Amino acid sequence: MAQRNISRRRAIATASAGALGTMAIHPFTTLNFANVSKLALLGGEKVRTDSWPQWPVWEKSAEQEVIEMLRSGRWWRGSGEYVSEFETEYARLMGAKRCLATASGTTALLVALHVLGVDAGDEVLVSPYTFIATYNVVFMNKALPVFVDTDPETFLINPAKMEERITDRTSAILPVHIYGLPVDMDKVNGVAKKHNLKVVEDACQAWLGEYKGKKLGTLGDLGCFSFQNSKNLPTGEGGAVIGNNEEIMDRCHSFHNCGRPFGSLERTSDYPIRGSNRRMQQIQALTLLSQMKRIHKDNDIRLENATYLDKKLGEIPGIYPAKMVEGNNRSAYHMYPFRFVSEEFEGVSRSKFMEALRAEGVPCSTGYGRQNQDGLIEEALNSRGYKRLFSEKRLNQWREENYLPGNDQLAREAVTFYQSILLGTKKDMDDIVNAVTKIYENRKALL
């Protein structure tokens, strides 16, 4: 468990819960004393009654170009210019040589894994604390996702656990910068180099996040992004692959466009390689070009508010904001995550804490869970194809090793705030701190 602020935590934890006199000396509180006496869940006054910032935000300035493009009939990338324009601008934004726009973040991952040679019967090291797409794309390539345990303090894949999961079939590592929190990429790349493995960064939630001065998504062989409706850079659906190797990016372009030759790819026929249609549409690209005008400002606001919450919430017993890995220059904060430790709240359950927090006017969720136990995994392992590709001994070994205590702990403790909440004001952040403080002070009432 994190040691920061421990003396303050202990001092606070020994104070009398709910005592107004004690509240006055708590260094972490900004609470209005009138709210302390009774939780909203139990009939008291809510800390917050105002609404929160909504997402996504449409920019009216983009409407004229969208209307003109729709009237022109140039809707797909083959007859229009906006997708290519977006690719140029996004590569520049991320500090990469090339960008390929795709239909979604999932298709970006599918393109990247295929082009880097992940094939049937391979194994890929994968983060377990993530959205389903991260390991679904491994299954789509008829490979085996091998989950590496999570460090519950950072919410991220634990590089120290990687080598023990490598076999003679391992071909790639798929680390996830979940919630926009940078993974320790030096350690990941060190393991990859030692074992001659490819690295695909799942940066689908990490726009403008940085590790040691470089943008997330530029630190592996390829980086993948999502622009789904909830994302910090949204266009309903959409994705991108970025990279610095021209030949690899040419192959990505060809594969995503039905296998048609592109760039350096030899034109032996109209379709020299296997491919699929993973193309972005013109209207998606136009929307993204508009949304990119606000991304720097929005990210600055999120970072400032997240840093403030780290400090304030980190002083409350039982609340542990995500620990940053060494080398984290900037988190993107698609979600704001922290761990709730029930024992420091007199045994109040996480579900009861969250119910009380929502009642005070602060929306929250549990985030991701034990993804390595999803039903789709057994459905795949029991399929005819996987039984052909992998021996019964290997599949049973996989099941036996699919025990991830760090990830299980995080799945029990994690609480998250949606990214648009971080676009609020300092007063909005104080409302969050006040609500959590109020629940802590009245924790015994929830038992």
Phi, psi and omega per residue, in radians:
M1 nan 2.499 -3.099
A2 -1.036 2.490 -3.070
Q3 -1.710 -0.161 -3.063
R4 -1.112 2.571 3.093
N5 1.041 0.379 -3.007
I6 -1.182 -0.654 3.136
S7 -1.151 -0.677 3.101
R8 -1.168 -0.722 3.113
R9 -1.034 -0.785 -3.116
R10 -1.125 -0.701 3.134
A11 -1.111 -0.720 -3.139
I12 -1.182 -0.717 -3.069
A13 -1.123 -0.442 -3.124
T14 -1.530 -0.116 -3.131
A15 -1.286 2.807 3.132
S16 -1.304 2.106 -3.134
A17 -1.123 2.318 3.037
G18 1.454 -0.017 -3.103
A19 -1.437 2.174 -3.083
L20 -1.162 -0.620 3.113
G21 -1.110 -0.685 3.105
T22 -1.163 -0.696 -3.137
M23 -0.955 -0.626 -3.044
A24 -1.130 -0.408 -3.108
I25 -1.807 -0.018 3.128
H26 -1.216 2.131 -3.079
P27 -1.250 -0.248 -3.058
F28 -1.706 -0.129 -2.967
T29 -1.621 2.488 2.958
T30 -2.189 0.412 -2.983
L31 -1.320 2.458 2.980
N32 -1.307 2.110 -3.029
F33 -0.996 -0.459 -3.123
A34 -1.107 -0.385 -3.102
N35 -1.530 -0.237 -2.931
V36 -1.242 -0.625 -2.897
S37 -1.086 -0.545 -3.061
K38 -2.612 2.327 3.121
L39 -1.199 2.552 3.097
A40 -1.053 -0.608 3.119
L41 -1.052 -0.462 -3.122
L42 -1.843 0.265 3.067
G43 1.859 0.007 -3.136
G44 -1.434 -3.117 -3.138
E45 -1.342 2.413 3.108
K46 -1.242 2.526 3.027
V47 -1.163 -0.702 -3.071
R48 -2.245 2.301 3.064
T49 -2.061 -0.208 3.127
D50 -1.282 2.799 3.057
S51 -1.402 2.919 3.105
W52 -1.832 2.810 3.094
P53 -0.982 2.405 -3.123
Q54 -1.613 2.765 -3.129
W55 -2.599 2.500 -0.023
P56 -1.385 2.988 -3.140
V57 -1.978 2.116 -3.141
W58 -1.507 2.360 3.099
E59 -1.706 1.970 -3.096
K60 -1.078 -0.427 -3.126
S61 -1.109 -0.314 -3.121
A62 -1.492 -0.173 -2.961
E63 -1.141 -0.677 -3.066
Q64 -1.106 -0.786 3.133
E65 -1.131 -0.671 3.127
V66 -1.099 -0.809 -3.131
I67 -1.083 -0.760 -3.137
E68 -1.112 -0.701 3.126
M69 -1.157 -0.733 3.132
L70 -1.118 -0.709 3.138
R71 -1.192 -0.480 -3.102
S72 -1.308 -0.383 -3.071
G73 1.416 0.047 3.122
R74 -1.530 1.292 -2.993
W75 -1.628 -0.485 -3.089
W76 -1.840 2.803 -2.974
R77 -1.128 -0.405 -3.113
G78 -1.186 -0.342 -3.119
S79 -2.155 0.303 -3.097
G80 -2.467 2.964 -3.011
E81 -1.909 -0.253 -2.952
Y82 -1.246 -0.553 3.106
V83 -1.125 -0.792 3.107
S84 -1.095 -0.675 3.107
E85 -1.108 -0.755 3.102
F86 -1.080 -0.762 -3.128
E87 -1.013 -0.737 3.121
T88 -1.111 -0.805 -3.096
E89 -1.212 -0.650 -3.119
Y90 -1.259 -0.657 3.063
A91 -1.055 -0.736 3.108
R92 -1.115 -0.773 3.139
L93 -1.023 -0.702 -3.043
M94 -1.603 -0.082 3.136
G95 1.277 0.564 3.121
A96 -1.977 2.745 3.100
K97 -1.230 -0.666 -3.025
R98 -2.416 2.685 3.035
C99 -2.413 2.430 3.009
L100 -2.085 2.100 3.097
A101 -1.404 2.416 -3.120
T102 -2.268 3.056 -3.073
A103 -1.255 -0.411 -3.111
S104 -2.889 2.989 3.031
G105 -1.149 -0.637 3.104
T106 -1.080 -0.792 3.123
T107 -1.169 -0.541 3.054
A108 -1.059 -0.790 3.118
L109 -1.129 -0.702 3.121
L110 -1.089 -0.769 3.111
V111 -1.066 -0.846 -3.071
A112 -1.075 -0.825 -3.111
L113 -1.122 -0.751 -3.130
H114 -1.089 -0.851 -3.055
V115 -1.154 -0.560 3.123
L116 -1.462 0.086 2.956
G117 1.641 0.164 3.059
V118 -1.171 2.139 -2.965
D119 -2.358 3.067 -3.127
A120 -0.982 2.259 3.127
G121 1.598 -0.126 3.079
D122 -1.331 2.975 3.005
E123 -2.197 2.517 -3.108
V124 -2.274 2.210 3.065
L125 -1.291 2.258 -2.964
V126 -2.355 2.563 2.984
S127 -1.263 2.374 3.098
P128 -1.537 -0.382 -3.128
Y129 -1.651 1.555 -2.979
T130 -2.911 3.044 3.021
F131 -1.310 2.666 -3.044
I132 -0.949 -0.523 -3.070
A133 -1.044 -0.564 -3.060
T134 -1.005 -0.775 -3.127
Y135 -1.688 -0.349 3.053
N136 -1.072 -0.657 -3.119
V137 -1.200 -0.499 3.059
V138 -1.157 -0.784 3.081
F139 -1.066 -0.676 -3.139
M140 -1.098 -0.443 3.060
N141 -1.573 0.187 -3.132
K142 0.999 0.566 3.048
A143 -1.881 3.011 -3.077
L144 -1.876 2.049 3.056
P145 -1.307 2.141 3.132
V146 -1.888 1.932 -3.029
F147 -1.360 2.310 3.062
V148 -1.848 2.338 -2.984
D149 -1.052 2.704 3.139
T150 -1.588 2.514 2.915
D151 -1.470 1.908 -3.039
P152 -1.105 -0.410 -3.141
E153 -1.270 -0.589 -3.119
T154 -1.730 -0.239 -3.070
F155 1.264 0.157 -2.962
L156 -2.083 2.845 3.064
I157 -0.968 2.467 -3.098
N158 -1.696 1.823 -3.087
P159 -1.031 -0.463 -3.133
A160 -1.172 -0.281 -3.121
K161 -1.718 0.049 -3.002
M162 -1.309 -0.860 -2.988
E163 -1.065 -0.555 -3.134
E164 -1.196 -0.240 -3.131
R165 -1.764 -0.033 -3.102
I166 -1.413 2.368 3.055
T167 -2.176 -3.125 3.117
D168 -1.230 -0.115 3.103
R169 -1.765 -0.117 -3.111
T170 -1.162 2.222 -3.105
S171 -2.083 -0.308 -3.053
A172 -2.746 2.830 3.013
I173 -2.089 2.360 -3.116
L174 -2.158 1.372 3.096
P175 -1.329 2.614 -3.103
V176 -2.082 2.152 3.025
H177 -1.449 1.194 -2.975
I178 -1.133 2.462 -3.106
Y179 1.058 0.222 -3.096
G180 1.445 0.243 3.124
L181 -1.560 2.166 -3.069
P182 -1.198 2.264 2.992
V183 -1.278 2.688 3.062
D184 -1.268 1.539 -3.008
M185 -1.291 -0.412 3.053
D186 -1.068 -0.767 3.141
K187 -1.214 -0.715 3.106
V188 -1.075 -0.844 -3.120
N189 -1.167 -0.527 3.085
G190 -1.119 -0.758 3.084
V191 -1.131 -0.752 -3.122
A192 -1.084 -0.786 -3.131
K193 -1.114 -0.731 -3.122
K194 -1.077 -0.627 -3.047
H195 -1.922 0.194 3.087
N196 0.993 0.909 -3.112
L197 -1.952 2.604 3.021
K198 -1.405 2.681 3.112
V199 -2.192 2.100 3.025
V200 -1.973 2.020 3.111
E201 -1.412 2.105 2.940
D202 -1.448 1.594 3.134
A203 -1.823 0.512 -3.052
C204 -1.094 -0.258 3.096
Q205 -2.143 0.446 -2.913
A206 -2.291 0.638 3.131
W207 -1.046 2.104 3.092
L208 1.265 0.099 2.970
G209 -1.159 2.658 -3.070
E210 -2.339 2.529 3.021
Y211 -2.261 2.054 -3.127
K212 0.881 0.759 3.029
G213 1.454 0.006 3.108
K214 -2.007 2.525 -3.124
K215 -1.176 2.432 3.048
L216 -1.073 2.439 -3.048
G217 1.769 -0.237 3.136
T218 -1.894 0.116 -2.989
L219 -1.775 -0.203 3.084
G220 -1.940 -2.816 3.084
D221 -1.240 -0.682 3.065
L222 -2.539 2.698 3.070
G223 -2.212 2.470 -3.062
C224 -2.131 2.478 -3.086
F225 -2.299 2.725 3.071
S226 -2.116 2.528 3.079
F227 -2.169 0.549 3.120
Q228 -1.053 2.867 -2.957
N229 -0.943 -0.597 -3.085
S230 -1.439 -0.214 -2.956
K231 -1.280 2.830 -3.107
N232 -1.162 -0.410 2.991
L233 -2.157 1.649 -2.942
P234 -1.844 2.628 2.961
T235 -2.610 0.550 -3.134
G236 1.490 -1.242 2.950
E237 -2.404 2.677 3.127
G238 2.710 2.783 3.134
G239 -2.773 3.134 3.130
A240 -2.739 2.592 2.956
V241 -1.992 2.311 3.059
I242 -2.127 2.637 -3.141
G243 -2.948 2.942 -3.095
N244 -1.984 -0.071 3.120
N245 -1.684 2.008 -3.038
E246 -1.080 -0.754 -3.113
E247 -1.122 -0.756 3.118
I248 -1.095 -0.746 -3.140
M249 -1.180 -0.589 3.048
D250 -1.077 -0.728 3.131
R251 -1.168 -0.646 3.070
C252 -1.050 -0.797 -3.128
H253 -1.072 -0.791 -3.129
S254 -1.099 -0.800 -3.114
F255 -1.080 -0.699 -3.075
H256 -1.316 -0.205 -3.107
N257 -2.029 0.841 3.025
C258 1.187 0.259 3.131
G259 1.531 0.165 3.107
R260 -1.179 2.516 -3.118
P261 -1.130 2.547 3.131
F262 -2.630 2.420 3.050
G263 1.018 -2.135 -3.054
S264 -1.378 -0.108 -3.092
L265 -1.182 2.226 -3.083
E266 -1.103 2.311 -3.092
R267 -1.572 1.185 3.122
T268 -1.329 -0.333 3.094
S269 -2.857 -3.098 3.087
D270 -1.163 -0.478 -3.124
Y271 -2.379 1.394 -3.034
P272 -1.276 -0.314 3.104
I273 -2.321 2.810 3.007
R274 -1.125 2.512 -3.134
G275 -2.695 -3.077 -3.121
S276 -2.662 2.913 3.101
N277 -1.641 1.812 3.122
R278 -2.160 0.524 -2.974
R279 -1.364 2.608 2.986
M280 -1.469 2.620 3.093
Q281 -1.607 2.791 -3.135
Q282 -1.046 -0.727 -3.088
I283 -1.170 -0.560 3.065
Q284 -1.130 -0.784 -3.114
A285 -1.120 -0.724 3.117
L286 -1.084 -0.734 3.115
T287 -1.096 -0.740 3.140
L288 -1.117 -0.717 3.103
L289 -1.043 -0.620 3.079
S290 -1.239 -0.801 -3.105
Q291 -1.139 -0.511 3.140
M292 -1.120 -0.360 3.140
K293 -1.179 -0.343 -3.081
R294 -1.926 -0.092 -2.933
I295 -1.169 -0.663 3.130
H296 -1.100 -0.840 -3.136
K297 -1.075 -0.818 3.137
D298 -1.064 -0.748 -3.132
N299 -1.136 -0.633 3.094
D300 -1.111 -0.733 3.136
I301 -1.131 -0.800 3.129
R302 -1.030 -0.785 -3.104
L303 -1.126 -0.772 3.132
E304 -1.076 -0.779 -3.124
N305 -1.231 -0.656 3.110
A306 -1.134 -0.708 3.110
T307 -1.096 -0.687 3.100
Y308 -1.129 -0.774 3.115
L309 -1.133 -0.665 3.083
D310 -0.936 -0.820 -3.092
K311 -1.181 -0.874 -3.040
K312 -1.267 -0.842 -3.132
L313 -1.202 -0.548 -3.133
G314 -1.146 -0.199 3.108
E315 -1.602 -0.134 -3.111
I316 -1.603 2.225 3.131
P317 -0.977 2.385 3.083
G318 1.512 -0.068 3.140
I319 -1.983 2.070 -3.071
Y320 -2.205 1.679 3.054
P321 -1.020 2.721 -3.116
A322 -0.987 2.328 3.091
K323 -1.402 2.345 -3.116
M324 -1.497 2.395 3.100
V325 -1.263 2.727 3.070
E326 -1.107 2.279 -3.113
G327 1.757 -0.073 3.098
N328 -1.275 1.866 3.088
N329 -1.483 -0.541 -3.043
R330 -2.886 2.150 3.033
S331 -1.618 2.579 -3.087
A332 -1.567 -0.419 3.077
Y333 0.980 1.178 2.917
H334 -1.254 -0.517 2.939
M335 -2.344 2.731 2.975
Y336 -1.801 1.983 -3.054
P337 -1.881 2.577 2.948
F338 -2.615 2.856 3.080
R339 -1.772 2.402 3.066
F340 -1.856 2.035 -3.117
V341 -1.761 1.852 -3.015
S342 -0.986 -0.679 -3.073
E343 -1.047 -0.498 3.139
E344 -1.506 -0.031 3.033
F345 -1.970 0.585 3.125
E346 1.069 0.408 3.126
G347 1.565 0.121 3.049
V348 -1.052 2.326 -3.116
S349 -1.281 2.750 3.086
R350 -1.063 -0.735 -3.116
S351 -1.092 -0.674 3.116
K352 -1.223 -0.699 3.077
F353 -1.023 -0.800 -3.116
M354 -1.185 -0.637 3.082
E355 -1.081 -0.734 3.121
A356 -1.181 -0.657 -3.133
L357 -1.162 -0.760 3.093
R358 -1.092 -0.668 3.129
A359 -1.108 -0.498 3.106
E360 -1.408 -0.019 3.077
G361 1.721 0.274 -3.124
V362 -2.028 1.864 3.131
P363 -1.216 2.527 -3.119
C364 -2.729 2.892 3.095
S365 -2.532 3.022 -3.139
T366 -1.541 -0.135 -3.086
G367 1.266 -2.588 -3.111
Y368 -1.471 2.913 -3.072
G369 -2.232 -2.468 -3.123
R370 -1.467 1.240 -3.057
Q371 -1.061 -0.489 -3.131
N372 -1.223 -0.063 3.095
Q373 -1.929 0.179 -3.119
D374 -1.053 2.541 -3.112
G375 -1.060 -0.524 -3.112
L376 -1.087 -0.428 -3.103
I377 -1.178 -0.870 3.117
E378 -1.145 -0.572 3.084
E379 -1.049 -0.702 3.122
A380 -1.250 -0.821 -3.079
L381 -1.117 -0.488 3.137
N382 -1.574 0.003 -3.117
S383 -1.295 2.774 -3.135
R384 -1.054 -0.725 -3.100
G385 -1.089 -0.795 -3.107
Y386 -1.221 -0.544 3.084
K387 -1.220 -0.447 3.039
R388 -1.342 -0.659 -3.039
L389 -1.406 -0.549 -3.057
F390 -2.225 2.472 3.138
S391 -1.218 2.736 3.072
E392 -1.026 -0.639 3.121
K393 -1.078 -0.769 -3.119
R394 -1.174 -0.733 -3.129
L395 -1.150 -0.667 3.087
N396 -1.193 -0.665 3.069
Q397 -1.079 -0.740 3.105
W398 -0.995 -0.787 -3.132
R399 -1.098 -0.734 -3.137
E400 -1.133 -0.601 -3.104
E401 -1.512 -0.099 -3.110
N402 -1.416 0.867 3.084
Y403 -2.057 1.991 -3.005
L404 -2.203 1.477 -3.046
P405 -1.078 -0.631 3.121
G406 -1.141 -0.749 3.120
N407 -1.190 -0.663 3.096
D408 -1.065 -0.733 3.116
Q409 -1.084 -0.816 -3.136
L410 -1.085 -0.699 3.129
A411 -1.091 -0.495 3.101
R412 -1.390 -0.499 -2.930
E413 -1.888 -0.336 -2.960
A414 -1.200 2.447 2.994
V415 -2.366 2.426 -3.123
T416 -2.318 2.677 2.974
F417 -1.951 2.417 3.139
Y418 -1.123 2.584 -2.985
Q419 -1.032 -0.567 -3.091
S420 -1.209 -0.398 3.046
I421 -1.029 -0.624 -3.126
L422 -1.263 -0.089 3.069
L423 -1.545 0.074 3.136
G424 -1.376 -2.995 -3.113
T425 -1.595 3.039 3.064
K426 -1.069 -0.624 3.084
K427 -1.077 -0.694 3.094
D428 -1.065 -0.722 3.115
M429 -1.155 -0.653 3.090
D430 -1.116 -0.596 3.077
D431 -1.077 -0.679 3.101
I432 -1.123 -0.846 -3.141
V433 -1.067 -0.750 3.133
N434 -1.080 -0.727 -3.121
A435 -1.137 -0.779 3.132
V436 -1.156 -0.717 3.090
T437 -1.037 -0.797 -3.129
K438 -1.057 -0.734 3.125
I439 -1.145 -0.729 3.101
Y440 -1.060 -0.773 -3.118
E441 -1.133 -0.460 -3.120
N442 -1.956 0.418 -3.017
R443 -1.027 -0.633 -3.101
K444 -1.142 -0.457 3.133
A445 -1.216 -0.269 -3.122
L446 -1.591 -0.078 -3.099
L447 -1.435 nan nan
